[in-house]
Amino acid sequence: SFAHRDGDMQDWEGLSEEETALRRTVAERRPFRPLYVKIKLTWRCNLRCTVCNVWRQSRENRLTLPVLTALANELADLGTAKVHLSGGEVLLYPDLMEAIPLFAERGMRVNLTTNGTLLTRETAERLVQSGIRNVSISLDGATPAVHDAVRGKGNWKRTVRGVRNLRRAARHAGCKPHIRINTVITRHNYRDIAGLPEIAHQAGADRLTLIPVDDHGGRVRLNKGRIREYNE
């Protein structure tokens, strides 16, 4: 599946040059060309996070390399600037290292989101060599106890190690892909996030993004009182 734009990948650089065309398409209620596209490569995941429903669904991989090749050609012709690859856990997609160059070699910036637990030294090296530009890694607490309560025992340590492996691989390859920490804010971790910048910096990340939880039932999102405390 794929969709135009996404909340965590909006980047309006360059749109000023196309302001007239964009205004016209909005006024005429026509679609503008897909500047940024998110592609879900797999629904499989190696974790069972309490705030996520993806792992509870059973869907087979359907975007094969021939399909992705055709899609990459089409998006390049349309002038797409950036492609974001996600899952599930994107590192479980068997042809990921072959899929990334399909877009990168056609001039598109390629990003992906991973939980980081599968970023071994070898996988990190292959990922850096594939042409990736940005990697977002999910870390939901500055301490193992908070993160692992959401994502499973031992996964804080695996994720932080994955960030370090990726930064080390990039340094050895002489390139500088951006490494971003994504943190989903819930009532279980909002008091813990003050320590996240230091943890992210020590691991080798250069960006930190706080994301509101997608929780329509209200089980883990912050109520008004917690939001006031969080803001303070």
N, C-alpha and C positions, 0 to 999 in steps of 0.2 A: 504494500500500500504506500501511497505517497501523497503529500499535500503541499499546497503553496504556503510558504511562510510558516513560522512556528514561533511561539512565545519566547523561546530561549535562543533564537537565532536571528532576530530582527536586527538588521544593520543597514541604516539608511544612507551610508556613504555612497556617493555617486548619483543618488537620485536627483540631486539639485540640477544636474546636467540634463535630466529628462523631465523637468518639472512641467513643462508645457504639455508634453505627451501624456504624462500621468494625470494631470488635471482634466484633460480632454476625455480620457477613458473613464474617469470617475464620473464626470458630468454626464456622459452618455451611457453610464451603467454598463460598460463593457469591461471584460477582464484585461488587466495589464499583463505583460509577459511575466512568467515566473522567475523572479530575480533569485529567490532562494527556495530550495526544495528539500523537504525532509523525506527520507526513504527508510521505511521500516524493513530491515532485511530478514529478521527472524523474530518469532514469538518465543523461542526457547530461552530459558534463563537458568543459571546454576544456583541462584539464590531464591529464597522464599520470603521476601520482604513484606512486613506487615502492612505497609502503606501502598502496596502495589497489587494490581489485579492481573497483570500480564501473565504471570507464571501460572495462574489458575485456568488459563485458556489453552486449548489444544488446537494448534493450527500448524500445518506443514509449511516448509519453505517453498515459496512459489516464484520468487524472483531469481531466476537462473542467470548465469553469466550472459547467454545470448539475449535475454530480455533486458538486462542491465546495459549491455552494449548498445542495443537499439535506443534505449532511453537516454543514454549518455549522448549519443549522436543528436537526438531530437532536442535535448536541452541545450547542447552547444549551439545548435542552429538558432534556437530562440534567444540566445544571449544570456542564459542563466549564469549568475556569478558565483553562487555557492551551493554546495550540496552537503546535507547533514545526514549521516548514516546512523541508524539507531536500531534498537530491538525492543523487547527482550534484551538479552546480552549479546551485543553485536559481535563480540569475539568468538561466539559459538557459530557464526555463519561460516561455513566451511571454505568459501571462496573469497573471504574478505580481502586478503592481500592482493588478489587479482582484480577485485572489484574497484578498489580505490584508484588505481592508475587509469581505469576507464574514464573517470571524470577528471582527475588531476592532469592527465596528458592532453585533455581537451580544453584546458585553460580555466577550469573551475576550482575554487578553493574547496577542499574536502575536510569536513569536520566529522567527529563521531563522539558518541556518549557511551561510556562503559562503567561498570561498577569497579573495575580495576583489579579484581581479585585474580584474573587470569593473565595479568601482565607479567609474565616471567621475563627474564632477561632476553631469552631468544625471541619471544613474541614481541617485546618492546623494540628490539633491533629490527625485526621484519616490518613492524608498523612504521617506524621512522623512515625506513628505506622505501616504503610504498608511495610516498608523496603526500602524507597526511600533513595538514596545516594546523589544525586545532584538535585537541583531545579534551573532552570534559569527563571528569571522574567523580563519581558520587561518593561523598563522605558526609554522613549525617550526624557527626559529633566530634568534639575535640578529644574525647576519651573513648577507650574501647567499650566501656560499660554502656554508654549512651548509644553509640553507633550499632553495636552488636545486638542491642535490644530490639532494633528494627530489622537488621540485616542478617543476624545469625552469629553465633559464637565464633570468634577468631577472625572475622572478616575485616575488622578495623585494621588489624596488623597486616593482613594480606593486601588491602587497598593501599595503605601508606607505602608498603613495599613496592607495589605496582607503580605508584607515582615516582618513586625514586628510581626504579628500573627504567622508566620512560625517559626521565631527565638524563640519566647516565647514558642511555643509548643515543639520545639527541646530541649530547656533548661529544661523544666519541665519533658521531657521524658529521660533526661540524655544522649542524643545522639547529634552528631554534623554533620548533613548533610550540605554539602556545599550549600550556597545560592549565586547565581551569578546574577548580573544585566546585561542584554543585552540591548545595546543601538544602534539602527540603525541610522547611521549618514546621514543626509540629509542637503540640503541648508537651511532648516528651523530651525535646532537645533544646527548646528556645533559651533556657537558662545556661546552656553549656557552650553556646556559640562564641562567647567572648574569646575563648582560647583557639578558635579555628584559624585566624590569620597566621599565628605563629607556627601552628602545625603545618599549614599549607606551605608556608615559606620554607620551613626546614625540609620538607619533602621534595621541594623543587617546583611547586606550582607558581604561576605568576598572576593568577586571577582567582577570585572567589565570588561566587554568585549565590545569593540567598533566594530560594524559590518557595512560594506558598504551596502548601499541600493541596492536592486535588481531592477534596473530601466533602462531598455533598451531604453525607449523613451527619457530619459534625462530630464524629468520634474522636478525631485527633487534631482538628484544627483549633487555633487559639480563639477563645471567647474574648469579649471586649476587655475584661479585666486583664487577661494575659497579654493582649495586644498592647495595652497601656504600659505594662511592665516591660514588655519586649522593646517598645519604643524608647523607654527611659534608659 
